[in-house]
Amino acid sequence: MDVTLRQLAVFVAIADHEGFGAAAAVLGMSQSSVSHSLAALERTVQGELVLRAAPVRPTPLGDVLLPHARATLSAARGFTAAAAAHTSATAAGSIGLAVPPTAARGLLPGLLRLWHEQLPQVEITLFEGLDEEIEEWLESGTVDAAILIDPDPLPRGALHLATDAYEAVVRSDHPLAGEESIGLADLLEDPLLATTSGCETQVKHLHALTGRPYRPTQRIRELTTLLCMVEAGLGVAIVPSLAASMLSDTLTLVPLRPRLERRLVLTGPTGRPWHPTVTAVRNLSEKHVSAPA
């Protein structure tokens, strides 16, 4: 089957940017060239890959082949980077890094500064997503590396970046604010607001540890929206302590009993060799992570 990397890049760009014009702009091609490249690929696979109506979406066949296209492009980038590394001692190249929301705000800024200062020829593109999305992106080749929460088993070569704990977030004028720690039963005297952005599994586990039923009043995807609702006095919530950087002056974190921790690790994919630049980023980070916080 005569498929080129350019054709696969066109297919992925059209799917990601939901249009031929947007894909052309990203790839630096004319829209006509993008259309011809996709048409050639569709002739090769003997089927339509995208629906032409705006916004452009993959067909069922496109959905099946898209992860393979991403993985192929990722492997090709890794091959090129490994070949370049053979003749150069300086890490260089572009990689995609997926991160969960709390890590993006509470942990990542310091790491990005370190990487920028020590690896100036490395370009890192960030993708923020939920835990399940991030794992899928990493294995499909959408990204080259990720910060994962409590991966089981721990991927080979993964670097433990930090450990934090789940804590209650309440208004600063709440009766429980200022306590050294509180039990989950005390917190649940107020309506519980839950976030679905990667924390809900652990919050359910915390309820199970104490024998309390998990009955949130509201389930909200965006963590920023959840915090705004707590700020408005609509209830309380449970978030990782790294979320402290997202809190306004009217909110505060209070440690919970029992203490439930999570690990954040930096890793590459498990199903294919790591991009050499990911390895360089990981090794640099290890020198500066003296002890998980």
MILO-391655 format. One line per 5 residues: their letters; for each residue x, y, z of N, C-alpha, C, CB. Coordinates in steps of 0.2 Angstrom, whole numbers. Glycine has a CB too. Example, Ala and Ser with C-alpha at 12.3 -4.5 7.8 and 13.67 -1.06 7.14 Angstrom:
! residues 2
as> 66,-28,39,62,-22,39,66,-16,39,57,-22,45  64,-11,35,68,-5,36,64,0,39,70,-3,29
END
This chain:
! residues 293
mdvtl> 4,-6,0,0,0,0,4,6,0,-5,0,6  4,10,-5,8,16,-6,5,22,-2,9,18,-14  7,23,4,5,28,8,11,32,10,1,26,15  10,39,10,16,43,12,15,47,18,17,49,6  20,49,22,19,52,28,16,59,27,26,54,31
rqlav> 17,62,21,13,69,20,6,67,20,16,72,13  3,62,16,-4,61,16,-7,59,23,-5,54,12  -3,56,27,-5,55,34,-5,61,38,-1,50,38  0,66,37,0,72,40,-6,76,38,6,76,39  -8,76,32,-14,80,29,-20,77,33,-14,79,22
fvaia> -21,71,33,-27,67,36,-28,69,43,-26,60,35  -22,69,47,-22,71,54,-24,78,55,-16,69,58  -21,82,51,-22,90,52,-29,91,50,-17,93,47  -32,88,45,-39,90,43,-44,88,49,-41,86,37  -42,82,52,-46,79,57,-46,84,64,-45,72,59
dhegf> -40,86,65,-38,90,71,-41,97,70,-31,90,72  -41,100,65,-43,107,64,-49,108,60,-37,110,60  -53,102,59,-60,102,57,-61,106,50,-64,104,62  -56,105,46,-57,109,39,-51,108,35,-59,116,40  -52,109,28,-46,109,24,-42,115,24,-49,108,17
gaaaa> -45,121,24,-42,127,25,-37,128,31,-47,133,24  -40,126,36,-36,126,43,-30,122,42,-40,125,49  -31,116,40,-26,111,39,-20,114,34,-28,104,36  -22,117,29,-18,120,24,-13,125,28,-21,122,18  -16,129,32,-13,134,35,-8,131,40,-17,139,39
vlgms> -10,126,44,-5,123,48,1,120,45,-9,118,53  -1,116,39,5,113,36,9,117,31,1,107,32  7,123,30,10,127,25,9,125,18,18,127,27  3,122,16,2,120,10,-4,124,7,0,112,10  -5,123,0,-11,126,-2,-17,122,-1,-11,127,-10
qssvs> -23,124,-1,-29,120,1,-30,115,-5,-35,125,1  -28,117,-11,-29,112,-16,-24,106,-15,-27,116,-23  -18,107,-13,-13,102,-12,-16,97,-6,-7,105,-10  -19,101,-1,-22,97,4,-27,92,2,-24,101,10  -32,95,-2,-37,91,-5,-35,85,-9,-42,95,-9
hslaa> -30,86,-13,-27,81,-18,-23,76,-14,-22,84,-23  -20,78,-8,-16,73,-4,-21,68,-1,-12,76,1  -27,71,2,-32,67,5,-35,62,0,-37,71,9  -37,65,-6,-40,61,-11,-36,55,-13,-42,65,-17  -29,56,-13,-25,51,-15,-25,45,-10,-18,53,-16
lertv> -25,48,-3,-25,43,2,-31,39,2,-24,47,9  -37,42,1,-43,39,1,-44,34,-5,-49,44,0  -41,35,-10,-40,30,-16,-36,24,-14,-37,33,-22  -31,25,-10,-27,20,-8,-30,15,-3,-20,23,-5  -34,18,2,-37,14,7,-44,12,4,-38,18,13
qgelv> -46,15,-1,-53,13,-4,-59,15,0,-53,5,-6  -59,21,2,-64,23,6,-63,30,8,-65,19,12  -69,34,10,-69,41,12,-66,41,19,-76,44,12  -62,46,21,-59,46,28,-62,52,32,-52,48,27  -65,57,28,-68,63,32,-75,64,28,-64,69,32
lraap> -79,67,32,-86,70,29,-84,77,27,-92,69,34  -86,79,21,-84,86,19,-88,91,22,-84,86,11  -94,90,24,-98,95,27,-95,98,33,-105,93,29  -95,105,34,-92,109,39,-96,108,46,-91,116,38  -93,107,52,-86,106,52,-84,99,50,-84,107,60
vrptp> -78,98,47,-76,92,44,-75,87,50,-70,93,40  -78,81,49,-77,75,54,-75,69,51,-84,74,58  -71,65,54,-69,58,52,-75,54,50,-64,55,56  -75,50,45,-80,45,44,-79,39,49,-80,42,37  -83,34,49,-81,28,53,-75,25,51,-87,23,52
lgdvl> -73,25,45,-67,22,42,-61,27,45,-66,21,35  -62,33,45,-57,38,47,-56,37,54,-60,45,45  -61,36,58,-60,35,65,-56,29,67,-67,34,69  -57,24,63,-53,18,64,-45,19,62,-55,12,59  -44,23,56,-37,23,54,-34,29,57,-37,24,47
lphar> -37,34,60,-34,40,63,-29,38,68,-39,45,66  -30,34,73,-25,32,78,-19,29,75,-28,27,83  -20,25,70,-14,22,66,-10,28,63,-16,17,61  -13,33,60,-10,38,57,-6,42,62,-15,43,53  -9,43,68,-5,47,73,1,43,75,-10,48,79
atlsa> 0,37,76,6,33,79,11,32,74,3,26,80  10,32,67,15,32,62,19,38,62,11,30,55  15,44,62,18,50,62,23,51,68,13,56,61  20,49,74,24,49,80,31,45,79,20,47,86  30,39,77,36,35,76,41,38,71,34,28,73
argft> 38,41,65,43,44,61,46,50,64,39,47,55  43,54,68,46,60,71,52,57,76,41,64,75  50,52,79,55,49,84,61,46,80,52,43,88  60,43,74,66,41,70,70,46,68,63,37,64  67,52,65,71,58,63,75,60,69,66,63,60
aaaaa> 72,61,75,75,64,80,81,59,83,71,65,86  80,53,82,85,48,84,91,48,80,83,41,85  90,49,73,95,50,68,99,56,69,92,49,61  95,61,71,99,68,72,103,67,79,94,74,73  101,64,84,104,63,90,111,60,89,100,60,95
htsat> 111,55,84,117,52,83,123,56,81,116,47,77  122,62,78,127,66,76,127,73,80,126,68,69  123,73,85,123,79,89,122,77,96,118,84,87  126,81,101,125,79,108,120,84,111,132,80,112  117,89,107,112,93,110,105,91,108,113,100,107
aagsi> 101,91,113,94,89,112,90,94,108,90,87,119  86,92,103,83,97,99,77,94,96,87,100,94  72,98,94,66,95,91,60,97,94,66,87,91  54,95,92,47,97,94,44,91,97,43,100,89  41,91,103,37,86,106,31,89,109,41,82,111
glavp> 25,84,109,19,86,112,19,83,119,13,84,108  17,87,124,16,85,131,9,86,133,21,89,135  6,81,136,-1,81,139,-1,81,146,-5,75,136  -5,86,149,-5,87,156,-12,87,159,-1,93,158  -13,85,165,-20,86,168,-20,93,171,-21,81,174
ptaar> -26,96,172,-27,103,173,-23,106,179,-34,105,174  -24,102,185,-20,104,191,-13,104,190,-22,100,197  -10,99,187,-3,99,185,-1,105,181,-1,92,182  -5,106,176,-3,112,171,-2,118,175,-9,113,166  -6,119,180,-6,126,184,-1,126,190,-13,128,186
gllpg> -1,120,194,3,120,200,10,117,199,-1,116,205  11,113,194,18,110,193,22,112,187,17,102,193  18,113,182,21,114,175,25,120,174,16,113,170  23,126,177,27,132,175,34,131,177,24,138,179  36,129,183,43,128,185,47,123,180,43,125,192
llrlw> 43,118,178,47,113,174,48,116,167,42,107,173  43,120,164,44,123,158,50,128,158,37,127,156  50,132,164,56,136,164,62,133,164,55,141,171  63,127,168,69,123,168,71,121,161,68,117,173  66,118,157,67,115,151,69,120,146,61,111,148
heqlp> 66,126,146,67,132,142,75,134,143,62,137,143  77,134,149,83,137,151,89,132,149,84,139,158  88,125,150,93,120,149,92,117,143,92,115,155  87,117,139,86,114,133,83,119,128,81,107,133  87,124,126,84,130,122,82,127,115,89,135,122
qveit> 84,122,112,82,120,106,77,115,106,88,117,102  74,114,111,68,109,112,62,114,112,68,105,118  57,112,108,50,115,108,45,111,110,48,118,100  41,113,115,36,108,119,29,112,118,38,108,126  25,108,115,18,110,114,14,106,119,15,108,106
lfegl> 10,110,123,6,107,128,-1,106,126,5,112,134  -4,100,129,-11,98,128,-14,97,134,-11,91,123  -19,100,136,-22,99,143,-28,95,142,-24,106,146  -29,90,146,-35,85,146,-36,81,152,-34,81,140  -41,77,152,-43,73,157,-38,67,157,-50,71,157
deeie> -38,63,163,-34,58,164,-34,53,158,-35,54,171  -41,51,157,-42,45,152,-40,48,145,-49,44,152  -41,54,144,-39,57,137,-32,57,136,-42,64,136  -28,59,142,-21,59,141,-18,53,140,-18,62,148  -20,47,143,-17,41,142,-19,39,135,-20,36,147
ewles> -25,40,132,-26,38,125,-22,42,120,-34,40,124  -21,49,122,-17,53,117,-10,50,117,-17,60,120  -7,48,123,0,46,123,1,39,119,2,45,130  -4,35,120,-3,28,117,-4,29,109,-7,23,120  -9,33,107,-11,34,100,-5,38,96,-17,37,99
gtvda> -1,42,100,4,46,96,2,53,95,5,43,89  -4,55,98,-6,62,98,-1,66,101,-13,63,101  2,64,107,7,67,110,13,62,111,5,70,117  19,65,113,25,61,114,26,59,121,31,64,111  24,63,126,25,62,133,19,65,137,31,66,135
ailid> 18,63,143,13,65,147,14,65,154,7,60,146  11,69,158,11,69,165,5,65,167,11,76,169  6,59,170,0,54,172,-1,54,180,1,47,169  -7,53,182,-9,53,189,-10,45,191,-15,57,190  -6,43,195,-6,36,198,-7,31,193,-12,36,203
pdplp> -2,31,188,-2,25,183,-1,19,186,3,27,177  -5,14,184,-4,7,187,-4,2,181,-9,5,192  1,-2,180,8,-1,183,12,5,181,12,-7,182  17,7,185,21,12,183,25,11,177,26,14,189  24,15,172,28,14,165,36,13,167,26,19,160
rgalh> 39,9,163,46,9,163,49,15,161,49,3,159  54,18,165,57,24,164,54,30,166,58,25,156  47,30,169,44,35,171,47,39,177,36,33,173  46,45,177,49,49,183,44,52,187,54,55,180  45,50,194,40,53,199,42,60,200,41,48,206
latda> 37,64,198,38,72,199,36,74,206,35,75,193  31,72,208,28,75,214,22,71,217,25,82,213  21,72,223,15,69,227,11,74,230,18,63,232  5,74,229,1,79,233,-5,75,236,-2,85,229  -10,78,240,-15,75,243,-22,79,241,-14,75,251
yeavv> -27,75,242,-34,78,241,-36,82,247,-39,72,239  -38,88,246,-40,92,252,-47,95,250,-35,97,253  -50,97,256,-57,101,255,-55,108,253,-61,101,262  -59,111,248,-59,118,247,-66,121,249,-58,119,239  -65,126,253,-71,130,256,-70,137,256,-72,127,264
rsdhp> -75,141,257,-74,148,257,-70,150,264,-81,152,258  -66,155,263,-62,157,269,-66,159,275,-58,163,267  -73,161,274,-77,162,280,-81,156,282,-82,168,278  -80,150,279,-83,144,281,-81,142,288,-82,138,276  -86,139,292,-84,137,299,-78,132,299,-90,134,302
lagee> -77,128,294,-71,123,294,-65,126,292,-73,117,290  -65,132,289,-59,135,287,-54,137,293,-60,142,283  -48,135,292,-43,137,297,-42,130,302,-45,142,302  -46,125,301,-45,119,305,-38,116,302,-51,114,304  -35,112,307,-29,109,305,-30,103,300,-25,106,311
sigla> -36,100,301,-38,94,297,-46,93,299,-34,88,297  -49,90,294,-56,89,295,-58,82,293,-61,94,292  -63,79,296,-65,72,293,-70,73,287,-69,68,298  -71,68,283,-75,69,277,-82,70,279,-74,62,273  -84,67,285,-91,67,287,-93,74,289,-92,63,293
dlled> -88,78,292,-89,85,293,-90,89,287,-83,88,298  -86,88,282,-86,92,276,-93,91,272,-81,90,271  -96,84,273,-102,83,269,-108,85,272,-102,75,268  -107,89,277,-113,93,280,-116,98,275,-112,96,287  -111,100,271,-113,105,265,-114,101,259,-107,110,265
pllat> -117,104,254,-118,101,247,-111,100,244,-122,105,243  -110,94,242,-103,92,238,-104,94,231,-102,85,240  -99,98,229,-98,99,221,-93,95,219,-97,107,220  -94,91,214,-88,87,211,-86,89,204,-91,80,211  -80,88,203,-77,89,196,-76,83,193,-70,93,197
tsgce> -77,82,186,-76,76,182,-69,77,179,-82,75,177  -65,82,180,-59,83,176,-53,80,179,-58,91,176  -54,73,180,-48,69,182,-48,67,190,-42,72,180  -52,70,194,-52,69,201,-57,64,204,-52,75,205  -62,63,200,-68,60,203,-67,53,205,-74,60,198
tqvkh> -63,49,202,-61,42,204,-58,42,211,-57,39,199  -54,46,212,-50,47,218,-55,49,224,-44,51,218  -59,54,222,-64,56,227,-69,51,229,-68,63,224  -71,47,224,-75,41,226,-72,36,230,-78,37,219  -65,35,229,-61,31,233,-61,33,240,-54,30,230
lhalt> -60,40,241,-60,43,248,-67,42,251,-59,50,247  -72,42,248,-79,41,251,-79,33,253,-85,42,246  -77,29,249,-77,22,250,-73,20,257,-74,18,244  -67,24,257,-63,22,263,-66,24,270,-56,27,263  -71,29,270,-74,31,276,-81,28,276,-75,38,276
grpyr> -83,24,271,-90,21,271,-95,26,270,-91,18,278  -94,32,267,-99,37,265,-101,36,258,-96,44,266  -108,37,257,-110,36,250,-108,42,246,-118,36,250  -106,41,240,-104,47,235,-110,50,232,-99,45,230  -112,56,234,-119,59,231,-117,66,230,-124,58,236
ptqri> -114,68,225,-113,75,224,-119,79,222,-107,76,218  -120,85,224,-125,89,222,-125,91,215,-126,95,226  -119,93,212,-117,94,205,-111,91,203,-117,102,205  -111,89,197,-105,87,194,-103,91,188,-105,79,191  -97,95,189,-95,100,184,-88,98,181,-94,107,188
reltt> -87,98,174,-81,96,171,-76,101,172,-83,96,163  -77,108,171,-71,112,172,-70,114,179,-73,119,168  -63,113,181,-61,115,188,-62,122,190,-54,112,189  -61,126,185,-62,134,187,-69,135,188,-60,138,181  -74,132,185,-81,133,186,-83,130,193,-85,129,181
llcmv> -80,125,195,-81,122,201,-79,126,207,-78,115,202  -73,129,206,-71,134,211,-75,140,212,-64,136,210  -78,143,206,-82,148,206,-88,147,210,-84,151,199  -91,141,209,-97,139,213,-96,138,220,-100,132,210  -90,136,222,-88,136,229,-88,143,232,-82,132,231
eaglg> -85,147,228,-84,154,230,-91,158,231,-80,158,225  -96,155,227,-102,158,227,-106,156,233,-106,157,221  -104,151,237,-107,148,243,-112,143,241,-111,154,246  -111,139,235,-116,134,233,-114,127,236,-116,134,226  -108,127,239,-106,120,242,-99,120,243,-108,115,237
vaivp> -96,114,244,-89,113,245,-87,108,240,-88,110,253  -80,107,240,-77,102,235,-71,99,238,-76,106,228  -69,94,234,-62,90,236,-58,91,230,-64,83,238  -52,93,230,-47,94,225,-40,92,227,-48,102,222  -36,91,222,-29,90,224,-26,97,227,-25,87,218
slaas> -21,96,231,-18,102,234,-14,106,229,-13,100,240  -12,103,223,-9,107,218,-14,112,215,-6,103,212  -20,112,216,-25,117,214,-25,123,218,-32,114,215  -20,123,223,-20,129,227,-18,135,223,-14,128,233  -14,134,218,-12,140,213,-18,143,210,-7,138,208
mlsdt> -24,139,210,-30,142,206,-35,145,211,-33,136,203  -34,145,217,-39,148,222,-38,156,222,-37,145,229  -44,159,223,-44,166,224,-43,167,232,-51,169,222  -43,173,234,-42,175,241,-48,173,245,-40,182,242  -53,172,242,-59,170,246,-60,162,247,-66,173,243
ltlvp> -55,158,245,-56,151,246,-50,149,249,-56,148,239  -50,143,253,-45,140,256,-45,133,256,-44,143,263  -39,129,256,-39,122,257,-38,120,264,-33,119,252  -42,114,266,-41,111,272,-40,104,272,-48,112,276  -34,101,275,-32,94,274,-38,90,277,-26,93,278
lrprl> -39,84,273,-44,79,275,-42,73,278,-48,77,268  -46,70,282,-45,64,285,-50,59,283,-45,64,293  -48,53,280,-41,51,280,-37,54,274,-40,43,279  -30,54,274,-26,57,269,-26,53,263,-19,59,272  -28,55,257,-27,52,251,-22,55,247,-34,50,248
errlv> -17,52,245,-12,55,240,-12,53,233,-5,54,243  -9,56,229,-9,54,222,-1,56,220,-14,58,217  1,52,215,8,53,212,7,56,205,12,46,212  11,60,203,11,63,196,18,61,193,11,71,196  18,58,188,24,55,185,24,57,177,24,47,185
ltgpt> 31,59,175,32,61,168,34,54,165,37,66,168  31,53,159,33,47,155,32,48,148,28,41,158  35,43,144,33,42,137,28,37,136,40,41,133  27,35,130,22,29,128,25,22,131,20,29,121  21,18,132,23,11,134,23,6,127,18,8,139
grpwh> 20,8,122,19,4,116,24,5,111,13,4,114  29,10,111,34,11,106,40,15,109,31,15,100  45,15,106,51,19,109,50,26,110,57,18,104  53,29,115,52,36,117,55,40,112,54,37,124  52,46,110,56,51,107,62,53,110,51,57,105
ptvta> 68,53,107,74,55,111,74,61,115,80,56,106  70,66,112,69,73,116,65,72,122,66,78,111  61,67,122,57,65,129,62,63,134,51,60,127  66,58,131,71,55,136,76,61,139,75,50,132  78,66,135,82,71,137,78,76,142,84,76,131
vrnls> 72,77,141,68,81,145,67,77,152,61,82,142  66,71,152,65,67,158,71,66,162,63,59,156  77,65,158,83,65,162,85,72,165,89,63,157  84,77,162,85,84,165,81,85,171,84,89,159  75,83,170,70,84,176,72,80,182,63,82,174
ekhvs> 75,74,181,77,70,186,82,73,191,79,63,184  87,77,187,92,80,191,90,86,196,97,83,186  84,88,194,81,94,198,75,92,202,79,99,193  73,86,202,68,84,207,71,80,212,62,79,203  73,84,218,76,81,223,72,76,227,79,86,227
apa> 66,78,228,61,74,233,54,76,231,63,75,240  50,71,230,43,73,228,40,78,234,38,67,228  36,83,231,34,88,236,27,85,239,33,95,233
END
